[in-house]
Amino acid sequence: MLTVTELIGGYTKNMPVLKNLSFEVARGELFGILGPNGSGKTTLLQMMSGILTYHSGEILLKGKRLQDYRTKELARVSAVLPQHSTQAFSYTVKETVSLGRYAHQKGLLQSWSMEDEEVVQRVMKQTGTTPFQHLPFDQLSGGERQRVLLAQSLAQEPEILFLDEPTNHLDLSYQKELLDLMKSWTKERDLTVVSIFHDLNLASLYCDRLLLLDKGRIQINDKPNEVLKRERVQAVYQTDIENYPHPNVPKSQLFIVPAHLAKEQETLVINEQYIEKKDDWLALKSPIPLKTISLGMTEIGNGWYQTFVNCHNKRTFDCSDPQKEMIEYLSAHGFNRSETIGMITNVDLKTAAVRFYQEDNISIFIVVTAGKRNFHDPHHVVQSEKVIGSNIHTWVFVNGCLTEEAFIQCLVTATEAKVKALYGYGEETMTEDSILIAASQRGTDIRHGESMESLRKLVSSGVYECILLAIQNE
Ligand SMILES: Nc1ncnc2c1ncn2[C@@H]1O[C@H](COP(=O)(O)OP(=O)(O)OP(=O)(O)O)[C@@H](O)[C@H]1O
C-alpha cells in the first residue's frame, strides 16, 4: 500500500530530521510509529500524507509517487487526523464531518447526494458524535473534537488513514472504542492505518507492526513484542522500565517506575518479628506490600499483599462457600481485605514450623502448617483423622528482588521439596494444600545464575525441613 525508500527530509536542507528511512506498509495493516519526543514521527507522517515535501528518496502510495497525485485524487485515497486542529470558521459538528465528503463530490455544483448523507450519518454514529451534531465545533471538549475530526477523516472513506496520536484527548473508554474501530476497519474493510503513538502499551495491543524511530533513524521495524523489549525501550527512551505480559492477551506491556517509589529501597528483612499469633489465627504482617504469587483461598494468582493469614478452622466454617467465608472472617477480624491473603487450616497453629534461613546476602523466611484434611471434604472426613501430610500451607518469604523467572523457580523448588518431604507418608493427593511465594523486591537482585542457585538451595532445604518439622509437631 505504502512504500518509503531512502527518505531524507526535514525543515532545512543541511539538517535533515529524517535520515534515510526505508520501510513498507501493507494494505489492511495497523502500523504504529513510536519514538521519543523530537525523533521525527510527525515529520514522517506529514511527508507520507503529502503535507510536507522531502529532500530525497521516494514515497509510493498504491505504487504511484506521492507527488504525482492531484489533491482531490489524494484525498480519496488518504485522510489525515492531525494532532492539533483549529477551524477558521465556526461550523457545526455535522458540517465539520460533511467537509470530509468534499473529495467525493462530483460536478460543478458539488451537490450533496444520498450517499454523502448516509456516510456522514454512519461515521457520526460510529464515533459517538451524533448526539451533538448540531452544536458548534468550537464549543466541544478536546475529546469530543477529536472524535468529530476522526468522523471527518472516516467520511472521506480513505484507503489509508494517517493518525497523529489519535487517543491524545480521549478518555479510557473512547481510546478503546477508537482503536477497536480502527482495528475492525483494517480487518473488515482493508483500511490501512498508520498511526503515531506515545502510549506504548496501546501500540502493543493494537498494532500489527511497529516502527521505532530514534533521532530520525529507524531503530527497529518489527512485531510489537519484538520492538518493545525492555533493554531496547530503555535505551531509546532513556528511562528505566519494566515489561510484563498482559494478563489476558499475548502482548507485552511496559511499566515505568516512579522515582519517588524507586528510592524507597531501604533493605527490609522479613523474619519472625513480623509474625503475630492469636488463638485461632497466625499472621505475617509485613511493613510493606510484598510481591506475591499464591495458591491461597483468597487472591489466587499474582499481586502485592501486606498481610498473610492462616486461620484455624474450629468447625466455625461450614465451607459451603469457603472463599466467601474467608473474606467475611478476614473483615470480622480487622484484616484489610485488599491487602490480605487468607488460608484455612485444621491444625493447631502452635504446630506451625517457622524458620529463617540465610546464605551470603540472600535470606528467606518460611512458615508451614501441615495437618489433616479440612472438615469440609465429605469424602475424607473419616480417613482424615489418620492422614498425615495433607492440608499443608507453605509460605516462603524472600528478602530480595525476584524476576518472574525467579518466582517460578521458587514455586517449582518449594513444590519439589514438599513432595520429597512427604515421600514415605503414603499417597496423598494434596488437593487442599496451598503455597505462596512473597518477595520484598528490595535488596539483592535475583535474576539467574549464582544468586538464583543460592535461593533455590535455601528454598529446597528450608521447605523440606519445615514440612517435616510441622508434620512432627502435628
Ligand atoms: N515546523 C518546523 N520547523 C523547524 N523544525 C521543526 C518543525 N517541526 C518540527 N521540527 C523539528 O523536527 C524535529 C522532529 O520533530 P517532530 O515533530 O517530527 O518530532 P516528533 O517525534 O513528532 O515529536 P513529539 O513526540 O514531540 O511530537 C524536532 O527536532 C523539531 O524541533
The ligand as an SDF file (V2000), in Angstrom:
LIG
                    3D

 31 33  0  0  0  0  0  0  0  0999 V2000
    7.9910   23.4640   11.5790 N   0  0  0  0  0  0  0  0  0  0  0  0
    9.2290   23.1170   11.9760 C   0  0  0  0  0  0  0  0  0  0  0  0
   10.3030   23.8690   11.6440 N   0  0  0  0  0  0  0  0  0  0  0  0
   11.5500   23.5020   12.0010 C   0  0  0  0  0  0  0  0  0  0  0  0
   11.8300   22.3950   12.7340 N   0  0  0  0  0  0  0  0  0  0  0  0
   10.7990   21.6260   13.1080 C   0  0  0  0  0  0  0  0  0  0  0  0
    9.4470   21.9340   12.7480 C   0  0  0  0  0  0  0  0  0  0  0  0
    8.6490   20.9820   13.2350 N   0  0  0  0  0  0  0  0  0  0  0  0
    9.4560   20.1120   13.8950 C   0  0  0  0  0  0  0  0  0  0  0  0
   10.7360   20.4910   13.8110 N   0  0  0  0  0  0  0  0  0  0  0  0
   11.9040   19.7960   14.3680 C   0  0  0  0  0  0  0  0  0  0  0  0
   11.9890   18.4890   13.8020 O   0  0  0  0  0  0  0  0  0  0  0  0
   12.3530   17.5380   14.7590 C   0  0  0  0  0  0  0  0  0  0  0  0
   11.3390   16.4050   14.7570 C   0  0  0  0  0  0  0  0  0  0  0  0
   10.0700   16.9310   15.1290 O   0  0  0  0  0  0  0  0  0  0  0  0
    8.7550   16.0580   15.0710 P   0  0  0  0  0  0  0  0  0  0  0  0
    7.6300   16.9630   15.4140 O   0  0  0  0  0  0  0  0  0  0  0  0
    8.7270   15.3340   13.7890 O   0  0  0  0  0  0  0  0  0  0  0  0
    9.0590   15.0240   16.2420 O   0  0  0  0  0  0  0  0  0  0  0  0
    8.0720   14.0340   16.9580 P   0  0  0  0  0  0  0  0  0  0  0  0
    8.7880   12.7350   17.0410 O   0  0  0  0  0  0  0  0  0  0  0  0
    6.7500   14.0340   16.2920 O   0  0  0  0  0  0  0  0  0  0  0  0
    7.9870   14.6940   18.3930 O   0  0  0  0  0  0  0  0  0  0  0  0
    6.8170   14.7140   19.5070 P   0  0  0  0  0  0  0  0  0  0  0  0
    6.8170   13.3640   20.1080 O   0  0  0  0  0  0  0  0  0  0  0  0
    7.3220   15.7300   20.4610 O   0  0  0  0  0  0  0  0  0  0  0  0
    5.5320   15.0950   18.8410 O   0  0  0  0  0  0  0  0  0  0  0  0
   12.4410   18.2570   16.0830 C   0  0  0  0  0  0  0  0  0  0  0  0
   13.7720   18.4930   16.3920 O   0  0  0  0  0  0  0  0  0  0  0  0
   11.7060   19.5660   15.8600 C   0  0  0  0  0  0  0  0  0  0  0  0
   12.2690   20.6060   16.5950 O   0  0  0  0  0  0  0  0  0  0  0  0
  1  2  1  0
  2  3  1  0
  2  7  2  0
  3  4  2  0
  4  5  1  0
  5  6  2  0
  6  7  1  0
  6 10  1  0
  7  8  1  0
  8  9  2  0
  9 10  1  0
 10 11  1  0
 11 12  1  0
 11 30  1  0
 12 13  1  0
 13 14  1  0
 13 28  1  0
 14 15  1  0
 15 16  1  0
 16 17  2  0
 16 18  1  0
 16 19  1  0
 19 20  1  0
 20 21  2  0
 20 22  1  0
 20 23  1  0
 23 24  1  0
 24 25  2  0
 24 26  1  0
 24 27  1  0
 28 29  1  0
 28 30  1  0
 30 31  1  0
M  END
$$$$
